[in-house]
Amino acid sequence: MSQQASPVDYERILRQTVDEILTRQQSGGSVFAPTRRIEEYINDFEVLSAQEENDEANLKEMPGVERLEPIEEELPIVGLDTSLATLGESDIGVVAAFRAAFMYSGIDRPPETFEYLAHFTERNRGIYSELRNVIGSPGTSTGSLDRMPYRIMNLLERIAQRRTCTQISNGIILWDGSLTRTMETSREMYEASFHIAQSNGNSIVSISKRSRLRLQTGEKITTYLDGRQGTSMAEIHNELPDEIKRDLLGRVHVVKFSDEGFTFRVDVVPSSGYDCCGAIRRLAGATSFAHGYPGVLRDAHIHAYFTAAEVTALQSLAMDRYGLQPAEMFDVRTHVFGPFG
Amino acid sequence: MLELTCSVPSGEANMQLLRTEGDFIILVYNPAREQVRVGESIAIIDRRERHGVVVQVVETSVPDLPGILLNIIRREATETEVIRHRAEDMAERYHAVENMKYARARIMRELQVGAEGGLHYERWTGYVPSRNVEFQTISERDLIGALRASRA
């Protein structure tokens, strides 16, 4: 008789396990240099992701466009966004903070955030492997310590995505970015998430604010529908080159969700019983949009965002937690370029 | 020159000197740890120079921290309370930074610290201390006594 594996408790993982792993072997440093001076701090950690680098391509043909007809129904929606704040460097590593924000629509449930602080050093490189094991995808960290926060952020996002798949039933899960496999996010990692989502009757809709996909004319696909009247959508998946398609794990569309809004790249993995267009139409009918971007995802971003005041607080906390003294501020650019630095 | 037998504490100062503006000094402090009242006098002593000023607090307020507007907007725009899963010390630190206060204080007198730690009050010459300072509240009685003596 085969024994059925018990479902993984992603709630407990985010609440407890991740923090336990991230707080291992944090001590040993002596000084701390904050990333920026507080008054110059700009919170924009959107870095060019590996996904987007993989996606640079031109479409083979112009895609057909259809009007987006919303399906109006009560529908549970959960949106997720994650954020990274690189707080500074110690003499032996890098200090960073992470936040994942979950927002809900169509169900009576308050927003939730999960937040972590970590000091990455050569001594605790194993954190990366441990977090990969949490989502059943073994691997080791061989990159530089400076890249460690981004790699950890990527893993945390995957764990948080898994949790979204279990939080609602027969609804839509909204993620930020594209569904493209990369060196760090394997096909298996994504497909395990899709399986959990579909077993709960959920469709995954992943929305990219930026994309490197272009039409043959050189026009970006994210502007393709911008001049059109009304809402519209186009499935472009079949027009993509094969070398791009093999890395795509959802069906790729461009969608203009609202009349005056922007166009977004939308990757879809529908639940059984629905097609991709159905999932997009259900989403269009069930939530509000801000400039064409789903309100649930916008709110998730707002709650994931680290403000400058929060970064200041976390920099101060990091020094106390890890026993670090403030280092003299030194910016080589200022010394070399003076006021033009 | 007058001498008062006030000792200057050598412990870790929590209050910070943010900047000077003419004969005003702006102090930043955490109201959870320190109380500053309008009207009270504070000795600000430069640790290295053993030289300082006495200031009288004329205003207390909340500083316009970078990003604080976003914190407030985010909180006000959210219809239901956010459930935050985070370490207790993280929550406390956010609270401390967001609730920092500043005090605007006018320079009243200049100070020299004597060999035994006594404070010698002098007319202000325009001197301002560095940010490496320690603070001590001066009682009204001591200050008035020093000012009276300086007129004698």
Interface residues (C-beta under 8 A of the other chain):
Chain A: L14 R15 D19 I38 E39 Y41 N43 P110 P111 E112 T113 F114 E115 Y116 L117 D299 I302 H303 Y305 T307 A308 A309 E310 V311 T312 A313 L314 S316 L317 D320 R321
Chain B: L65 P66 G67 I68 L70 N71 R74 A77 T78 T80 E81 V82 I83 R84 H85 R86 A87 D89 M90 R93 Y94 A96 V97 E98
